[in-house]
Amino acid sequence: MKRAANRSPSPCHMQAEWEPHAATWLAWPHFKDDWPGKFEPIPWVYAEIIRHLARHERVELVVNDAEAERRAQKVLDRVNALSDNVCFHRWPTNRVWTRDSGCTFVNCSETEADGSSAGGKGSKRSRTGLTSAPRGVPGKTTGAKARSVGATYGTTEVVPFHKTVDGKSSNLAAISWRFNGWAKYSDYQHDEKLGARMAEAAGARIVQPTFKNERVVLEGGSIDVNGRGTLLTTEECLLSKVQQRNPTMTRKDYEQVFAEYLGISNVIWLGSGIAGDDTHGHVDDITRFVAPGTVASVVEANPDHPNYEPLRENLRRLRAAGDENGNELAIVELPMPAPVIFEGRRLPASYANFYIANGLVLVPVFNDANDRIALDVLADVFPDREVVGIYSGDLIWGFGALHCMTQQQPE
């Protein structure tokens, strides 16, 4: 029996990905330099993904402008993916990795959703008097400026204009992390605004976590949760000095932020991500929760492969860890595909980058002998969901796959 960390409960919590969704958010591909020489098939991959998703839940699709919407509709129509379940939002983006640039939706208690409960370290959250602009001007605000509260951990809070969704009271909040292009790219100014725009469209209250008066930088692909209080992340992504997101934050600081904003009481720190990962260690390429006490984790069979020892070390850490109640985790092993190399560069191909939707699990496949094994493993884990392979051999040239491009909005 392992002992879980003892942390203060939060009135808001991040739900597990397998819990019911109101929608999935995606952004239509347009930046050809993300797939140099291979952009042509990418819209068709997106269309296939949307075709499957729209059968099970609403798809909130971000397009750059009216012309981009027309092009997307044309592609979707040709593959029988255009339906009333696909809703378009005309907002410019730099890239399409919505998991990282978008907000993290959480559900809160009634008092927290109204902005009246305590928040921040040792301080109360105060309403700012801000209201979001009408939908024609998403992301803009009027009134007094939002202010940070709390000496160390705080929140810049924006109270949304819409307090109901479809006439019903909503306890939905959106954690709008700061996005800085993975601390690597300089062109992220449009993407940085995406989280707030998603929140406003969803009718969610916007919460912007801060640490020492600076907004916290975090990408959704760097964390994974079981919806019960346990979170997975990696030291390589959050604690390394390479592509350093928050230079002043320590392990304990991150754990406190996760506790206050995501309802996390137990953090499992893995070591490194996989070779070729442009994000420097995102956990959604290596280990994912598939049930409250079960993780699927990738393993490399070839001892000469650079992923072999790092993935073995991650397994050792998982076996030594426990869930939020101190119980040992069940570990399901997923194989890695054979190395995917294009123009001399190893790409971050991994079956762990799957996406769990309502009644559906989308899994990246690579025309590899291990595709069938990975699909069978996940079909056993999710017996009540369709498990569908999506060919991602071209998609992965953009250094991302199915989980990277999606962001769930819970009911």
N, C-alpha and C positions, 0 to 999 in steps of 0.2 A: 504494500500500500504506500503510495507516494503522497506527500502532503502538498496541497495546492497553496499558492501564494494567498496571503490574507490582505485583501484590498477593499476599500469602501465601495459599496454598491452605487451604481449610477442610476438615475431615473430613466436614462435612455440606454438602449442596447442595440447592437448591430445583430440582425438576424442571420441565421445560416443561409447559404445560397439555396438550399433545397426547400426552404420554407416558401409559402405562396407568394408569387410575384403579382404586382399590378401591371408591370411592364418591364421590358428590356430596352435600354438605351444603346444606340449605335450611332456612328457618324460615317457618312458615305465617303468612300475613298476618292481623293482628288489630287493629292500631292505626289506627283509621279517620281520625284527623286527619292521617295521612300522605297520604291521598287524599281531602281534604274534598269531599264531594258526589259522589265518583266511586268509592267503595269497593266497591259491589256487584259490578262485574265482576272485581275483582282476584283473589278466590279461584279463579275459573274460568280466569284466565290461568295461575295457578300450577298448577292441575290439568292443563292442557294441557302445560305444561313437564314436569311429573312423569310424565305419560303417555309422553312421548318418552324421557325419561332412563331410566325404569325398564325399558325394553326393552333397554338397553345396559349398565347398571350399577346397583349398589345406590344407593338414595336414603335418606340419613339425614335424617329430617324432624323438626325441632324444633317442638313445640307447647307452648302455655302451660300446659295442664293437661288433665285427663281429658275435660272437656267440649269443649275445643278439639279434642282428638283425635277425638272422636265427630263433630264438625261437619266436620272435614277428611275423615274417612273417608267420610262421606255424599257430599260433593262429588266425591271421587276415584272412588267407586263409580259415580256417575252417568255419568262420562265414560270408564269402563272403564280407570281408571288405578290402581286398588287391587290390589296384588299382594304376593307374599312378598318382592319386591325393595324394598318401602317399609318402612323401620324407623322407629318413632316414639320420640322422646325428650321427656319432659315437663319442660321447663325454661322458666321465664318469660323473655321477651325484651321489650325496649322497642320495637325495630324489627326489620326482617327482612333488613337488608343484611349478610348473612353474610360476604361477601367482606371487609368492613371490620372487623366486630366479632369475627369468628372468628379462629382461629389460622392460621398458615401452616405447612403440613406440609412437612418436609424428610426426606430419607434420609441416613443417616450410615453411616460405616464401623462394623465390629463393635465396635472398642474404644471409639469415641465413643458408640455406642448403650448400651454398658455404663457410661458415665460415667467412663472411666478415662483419656481422652486429654486433652491440654492445651486450655485455652480461656481466653478473656479475654486482655487485653493483658499479655503477660509473666508470666502466672500460671497455675496449674493449677486446673482445676475440682475441687471436692471434693464428694463425695456428702454430702447433708445428713442422711440417715437418715430422711427423710420418706417416708411411704407415703400414697397417696391413699386416701380413704375407700371403703367398699363402694359399689356402684352406687346403692344407695338414697339415698345422701347425696353426690351428685356435687359435686366442687369443694372439699369440705372435707378438711382434713388433720389428722394427729395427729403427736405427737412434737415434736422440736426445730423451731424456726423456721427457714425458709429464709434463707440469708444471701448477700449479694452478695460477689463476689470480683473482684479486679483494681482498680487504682487509678483508671483512667479508664473503660475499657470492661470490663464484667463481665457476669455472668449470675446471676440468681436461679434456681436449679435445683430442680425438684421431681421426685424419682424416682418413677415411677408404680407403682401396686400391681400392675398387670398387665404382665408382661414378655413374654408370648406372646400372639399373636392366633390363634385357631383351632388352638392347639397348636403353632404355628410361631414360631420366634424372630423378633422384629421389630426392624428397625433404624430404625423410624419415630420421629422426634422432632417436636415441635410448638413452633414459635416463637410464644409467647404475648405479642404486643405489648400495651402498654397502649392501651386504647381510651377516648377522652374525648369522644365525640359530635362528631367532626370539629372539635373546638375551637370549637363553635358552639352545641350544644344541651346543656341541663342534665340531661335525663332519659336517662341511659345506664347506670345502675347495674346493671341486669340484663345488658345487653349486654356490660359489662366482664368478666363472669364466663364468657361463652360460650366463649372460646378454651380455657380450662382444662377446661371440661366436655367439649368436643369431644375434646380430647387424651386425657382419662381414658377416655372411651368407646371410643376407637380403640386404646387400649393403647399410646399414644405417651408418650415422656418429655417433660416440659414444660420449656421453657427460656424464661426471661423476660429479654431483653436489657436492660442498663442502661448509662447514660452518666453519669459523675460522680455515681454512687449514686442516680440517678433512672431509673425505668423508661422505655424509649424508646416514644414514641407513634408508631404507624404504622398505616395502613389498607392492606389488601391491594389495593385499587383504585388505590393510588398507585404501584404497581410492576408491571412485567411482565418475565419472564425468558425466555431461550432454552434454559435447561437445560444450557448449556455454560460459563457464567461471565459472561454479559453481561446487564445489567439496564437497563431504561428507566424514567425517572421525569421529573418536571417541577420546574423551579425555583419555579413559582407555588405548588405545593402544599407543598413541603418547605422552601423558603428564604424565602418571603414572610413579612412580619409580619402579614398578614391571616390569620385562623384559624391562628395559629402553633402548631404541634404541640410543638416542642422548642426553646424560645427560645435555649438555649445551644449548640445544635449547628450546626456549619458544614458546608459541602459535603464537606470531607475527613472530618469526623466520620461523616457518613452513609455515605460510601464505606467507611470502616473497619468500621462496623457490618454493612453488607451483605457485606463480605468474610468477617467472622468467623462470621456466623450463617447466611448463605445461600450461601456458597461463590462469591461474586461477585468477579471479577478486573477487570471493566471496566464502568463506569457511563456511560450516555449520558444527558446532561441535556438535555431539551427545554425549551422556554420556557413557554408558557401552554396551559391547557386550553381548552374551548369555552365560549361564552357560555351563561349559564343554569346552569352546573355549581355545585350547592349545596356541593360539597366543596372548591371553589377549586382546580381544576387536576388532577384525577385523570387519570392517563395512560391508563386503560382506556377512556376516551371518545375518544381521539385516535390512538394508535399501539399496535399489538400485534404481537408476534412470531407468525409463522405457520409458521416453519421456523427452524433454527439460524442461518441467515444472511439471513433474509428477514423484512421487516416489512410489515404493512398499515397505511397511514396515511391518515386522512381529509383531503380537500381541499374547499375551498369555491370554486365557480365564479363566484359573484357578487362582483365587486370592491367593491360597496357594503355587503356583509355584514360585521358586526363580526368574524366568524371568518376572513375572507379573509386578512388579513396575518399574524395569529398562526399559522395553519396553514401558510402559505408559509414562515415563519421556521422552523417545526419541520421542514419538508422540507429546508431548507438545512442544518440541524444534522445531520439523518440522513445527508445526502450527504457531509458532512465527517467523519462518525464512522466507526468500524470495529468489527468484532466482537472477541472476546477474542484472536483471532490476528492482528489488524490488517488483516483483509480488509474490503473495502468491502461494505456491505449492499445487497442487492437490495430495492427499494422498490416495493410494489404500492399503487397509489392507489385508495382507496375514496371515492365521492362522499359528500357530506352530504345528508340529506333537506332538503326545504324547511322553513323555520322552523315549529316546533310551538309554538303560543302558546295558552294557556288562561288565562282571567280576566286577560288583559293581561300575563301573565308568560311570557317565553321559557323553554322547557324544554330540558334537555340531551339532545335526541334525536340519536343517533349510531349508525351501523352498526358502529362499532368496538367497541361493547359486546356483542359476541358471546361465546358460551361454547363451548369445545371439550371434548366428552365422548368416551367410547369409541365410535368409529364414527359420531359425530354432531357437527354444529355447529349450535347454535341461534343465530339471528340476529334482532335486533329489527327489525321493519318497521312502517311508519307509514301505509299506504295512500297511498304517495307514488310518483311516476313513477320515482324512483331506486331503489325497492325491488328491482326486477328486476335492475338493473345491479349492485347490491351483492351480491345472491344469486349472480349469475353469476360475479362476480369471486371470491367465496369458494369457489364450487363448483370453479373452476379451480385454486385454491390447495389445496383439500382433495379431490382426486379420489377418494380411498378412503373418504370419509365422506359420510353423508347431510347435506345442508345444508337446514335447515328454518327457514322464517320464522315468527316468533311475533309476532302483532300486539301492539304495545306503546304504542299511542296513549293508552290509559288508564293503563297501568303507569307511563309516564314522568312522569305528574303527581305521583308520589311521588319524583321527582328521581333515579330509578335504573332500571336495566333488567337484562338477563339476566346479565351478568357480575357486576354489583353484588350480586345476590341469591344467587349460587352460590359454593361453595368446594370445590375438589377435594381428595380424599385419595388420594395415590398408592399404588400397590401396594407 
